[in-house]
Amino acid sequence: MPKIDFDLDRDFIELNQLLKLTGLCGSGGAGKQLVASGVVRVDGAVELRKTAKIRAGQTVQVGDVTIRVRGG
């Protein structure tokens, strides 16, 4: 299972932007579509809010890829 560590340099990042910046999708719009499809989990729960605020310490999972969000 691939893991990505993302260093957050602010209080939060919107979920669709996190997916874009980690390379899991090509744009923020594609990130919104990915979230809407129901395949994105935040801390183990399905997340359908496209612009959910993701903060340091949270984990985002898309398929077999896990993103660990770390404080900067």
Long-range contacts (C-beta under 8 A, 24 or more apart in sequence): 1-64, 1-65, 1-66, 2-64, 2-65, 2-66, 3-65, 3-66, 3-67, 3-68, 4-65, 4-66, 4-67, 4-68, 5-67, 5-68, 5-70, 6-67, 6-68, 6-69, 6-70, 7-70, 7-71, 7-72, 8-54, 8-55, 8-56, 8-69, 8-70, 8-71, 8-72, 9-72, 10-72, 11-55, 12-53, 12-54, 12-55, 13-53, 13-54, 13-69, 14-50, 14-51, 14-52, 14-53, 14-54, 15-40, 15-42, 15-47, 15-49, 15-50, 15-51, 15-52, 15-53, 15-54, 15-60, 16-50, 16-51, 18-54, 18-60, 18-67, 18-69, 19-60, 19-62, 22-67, 24-62, 24-65, 24-67, 34-62, 39-63
